[in-house]
Amino acid sequence: MNQYNNQIRSNRRKTRSGSRNDAGQNGFLSVLLFYVLPFIVINGLIFFLVTSKPKGEITIGESSDYISTTMDLKIKSLLPVKSMEVALDGAPVEMTKTGLKTYSAILKNNGVLEVKLISFNKMKTVLYEQVDVLDDTPPSIKDKVFKDGVLSFRLEDSQSGVDYSSISGCDEDNTDISPLSIDRSTGLVTFELKKDNLTITARDNIGNEMHITFTPQGESIEDEETQNVQEENPTES
């Protein structure tokens, strides 16, 4: 009988101990679920709302005519953007909204594109993109050779190409001097140089115009002027 009573008392002690352990575990889970986790989540959300910066992606399109191109802006941040400023070399660019978080614009000049995004939490992001797909430079002269009174050179324009029909020359007596020859496959052009300075004019296919004057000795006046400027303003090595 005593042995039976002892077993009952032992089982009661184990039951009470197990109940206390269960109660302790349940209390810990309750604190974790209802106090600790909500505290972490709420403070994390507050930190995100306060410190999150706006994000965007700029895409510069290809140009089919070398005169204009498209610029697309996609907002990639979750928080809404309060204000947006877009400028190309300091000149404002007018944006058109094309979707929920997408904008576009037409660009007609090369330069550095700057996009300023300000989120509703006043955090700011500045994006930069180089625009260089448009043709804003005239043809250039390469491989100049002067021999036996004949000047030869190549015309190059890597974007819209050379308008060979626009090539002409003029001096003090003649306002329209035609080239001796034009090789469109290589860009090689020849002119006869006489006693007067000869000014050569050429355009590319979108109208950028080049003017360069050669002396009767085959020297370029523009090259001489550039060299003199560099000699007067030497840069530090």
C-alpha positions in Angstrom: 0.0 0.0 0.0 2.8 2.4 0.8 4.5 1.6 -2.4 1.4 2.4 -4.4 0.9 5.7 -2.6 4.5 6.6 -3.3 4.0 5.9 -7.0 0.9 8.1 -7.0 2.8 11.0 -5.3 5.7 10.6 -7.8 3.3 10.8 -10.7 1.7 13.9 -9.3 5.0 15.6 -8.9 5.9 14.7 -12.6 2.6 16.0 -13.8 3.0 19.3 -11.9 6.6 19.7 -13.2 5.4 19.0 -16.8 2.6 21.5 -16.5 5.0 24.1 -15.3 7.4 23.4 -18.2 4.5 23.6 -20.7 3.3 26.8 -19.2 6.8 28.2 -19.4 7.1 27.2 -23.1 3.7 28.7 -23.9 4.6 31.9 -22.2 7.9 32.2 -24.1 6.1 31.5 -27.4 3.4 34.1 -26.5 6.1 36.7 -25.8 7.9 35.8 -29.0 4.8 35.9 -31.2 3.0 38.9 -29.7 5.8 41.2 -28.6 9.2 40.4 -30.0 8.3 39.6 -33.6 5.9 42.5 -34.0 8.5 44.8 -32.5 11.1 43.6 -35.1 8.7 43.8 -38.0 7.3 47.2 -37.1 10.7 48.7 -36.5 12.1 47.1 -39.7 9.2 48.6 -41.7 9.8 52.1 -40.1 13.5 51.8 -41.0 12.6 50.9 -44.6 10.2 53.7 -45.0 12.6 56.3 -43.6 15.8 55.2 -45.4 14.6 53.7 -48.7 15.9 55.6 -51.7 14.1 55.8 -55.1 15.5 53.6 -57.8 15.3 54.0 -61.6 16.6 52.7 -64.9 17.5 54.8 -67.9 17.5 53.4 -71.5 18.8 55.4 -74.5 17.4 54.1 -77.7 19.2 53.7 -81.0 18.7 56.5 -83.6 17.6 55.7 -87.1 18.2 59.2 -88.5 21.0 60.5 -86.2 18.9 63.6 -85.5 16.8 62.4 -82.5 16.5 59.4 -80.2 14.3 58.2 -77.3 15.0 58.1 -73.6 13.0 55.7 -71.4 12.9 55.9 -67.6 11.5 53.1 -65.4 10.9 53.6 -61.7 12.0 50.4 -59.9 11.4 51.3 -56.3 8.4 50.2 -54.2 7.8 53.6 -52.7 6.2 56.3 -54.8 8.3 59.1 -56.3 7.3 62.5 -55.1 9.2 64.6 -57.7 11.4 64.1 -60.8 13.7 66.4 -62.6 15.4 65.5 -65.9 18.0 67.6 -67.7 20.4 67.2 -70.6 23.5 69.2 -70.1 21.6 71.4 -67.8 18.6 72.0 -70.1 15.2 70.7 -68.8 13.8 67.6 -70.6 10.0 67.3 -70.9 8.9 63.8 -69.8 5.8 61.9 -70.9 4.2 59.3 -68.7 3.7 56.1 -70.6 2.8 53.6 -67.9 2.3 53.1 -64.1 6.0 53.7 -63.4 7.4 54.4 -66.9 8.3 57.7 -68.7 9.8 58.7 -72.0 11.2 61.7 -73.8 12.6 62.7 -77.2 16.2 63.8 -77.2 17.7 65.9 -80.0 21.2 66.6 -78.6 24.1 64.6 -77.3 25.3 65.2 -73.8 25.0 64.1 -70.2 21.5 63.2 -69.0 20.8 63.8 -65.4 17.7 62.4 -63.6 16.9 63.4 -60.0 14.3 61.3 -58.2 12.9 62.3 -54.8 10.8 59.8 -52.9 7.9 60.8 -50.6 10.2 60.2 -47.6 12.5 62.9 -49.0 15.3 60.5 -49.9 17.0 61.5 -53.2 18.7 59.5 -56.0 20.6 61.0 -59.0 21.1 59.0 -62.2 23.5 59.9 -65.0 23.6 58.6 -68.6 25.7 59.6 -71.5 23.9 60.3 -74.8 26.2 59.9 -77.8 24.1 58.2 -80.5 23.3 61.5 -82.4 25.5 63.0 -85.2 26.4 66.5 -84.2 29.9 66.8 -85.8 30.8 67.5 -89.5 33.0 65.2 -91.6 36.7 65.1 -90.7 39.8 65.2 -93.0 42.3 62.3 -92.8 45.5 61.3 -94.5 46.2 64.6 -96.2 48.8 64.5 -99.0 50.1 67.4 -101.2 52.1 66.5 -104.3 52.7 68.3 -107.6 50.0 70.9 -107.0 47.3 68.3 -106.1 45.9 68.0 -102.6 44.4 64.6 -101.7 42.6 63.6 -98.5 40.0 61.2 -97.1 36.7 62.4 -95.7 35.3 60.4 -92.8 32.0 60.6 -90.9 31.3 57.5 -88.7 27.6 58.2 -88.1 25.4 59.6 -90.8 28.1 59.4 -93.5 29.5 61.9 -96.0 27.3 63.7 -98.5 29.7 63.6 -101.4 27.5 65.8 -103.5 28.2 68.7 -101.1 32.0 68.7 -101.6 33.2 71.9 -103.2 36.0 74.5 -103.0 36.4 78.3 -103.4 39.2 80.8 -103.6 39.4 84.6 -104.1 38.6 84.3 -107.8 36.3 81.3 -107.9 33.2 80.7 -105.7 32.6 77.1 -106.9 35.5 74.8 -107.6 34.8 71.1 -108.2 37.1 68.4 -107.0 39.4 66.7 -109.5 38.1 63.3 -108.3 36.0 61.6 -105.6 36.2 57.9 -104.7 33.1 57.2 -102.7 34.3 53.7 -101.7 37.4 55.0 -99.9 36.4 58.6 -99.2 39.4 59.8 -101.2 39.0 63.4 -102.6 41.5 65.4 -104.7 41.7 69.1 -105.5 44.0 71.2 -107.5 45.8 73.9 -105.5 46.7 77.1 -107.3 48.2 80.4 -106.1 45.3 81.3 -103.9 44.2 79.8 -100.7 41.5 77.1 -101.2 38.6 76.7 -98.8 36.9 73.3 -98.9 33.4 72.7 -97.8 31.7 69.4 -97.1 28.6 68.2 -95.2 27.4 64.9 -93.8 24.1 63.4 -94.6 22.2 65.4 -91.9 23.7 68.8 -92.7 26.7 69.2 -90.3 29.1 71.3 -92.4 32.9 71.4 -92.4 35.0 74.4 -93.7 38.8 74.1 -94.0 41.3 76.4 -95.8 44.5 75.2 -97.4 47.4 77.4 -98.6 49.1 76.9 -102.0 51.7 74.9 -100.2 49.1 72.4 -99.0 49.1 73.5 -95.4 45.9 73.8 -93.4 45.3 77.2 -91.9 43.0 75.7 -89.2 45.8 73.3 -88.2 48.3 76.1 -87.8 45.8 78.2 -85.7 45.2 75.2 -83.4 48.9 74.6 -83.0 49.5 78.3 -82.1 46.8 78.2 -79.5 48.3 75.1 -77.9 51.8 76.8 -77.8 50.4 79.9 -76.2 48.5 77.9 -73.5 50.8 74.9 -72.7 49.3 72.4 -70.2 51.2 71.1 -67.2 52.7 67.7 -67.6 
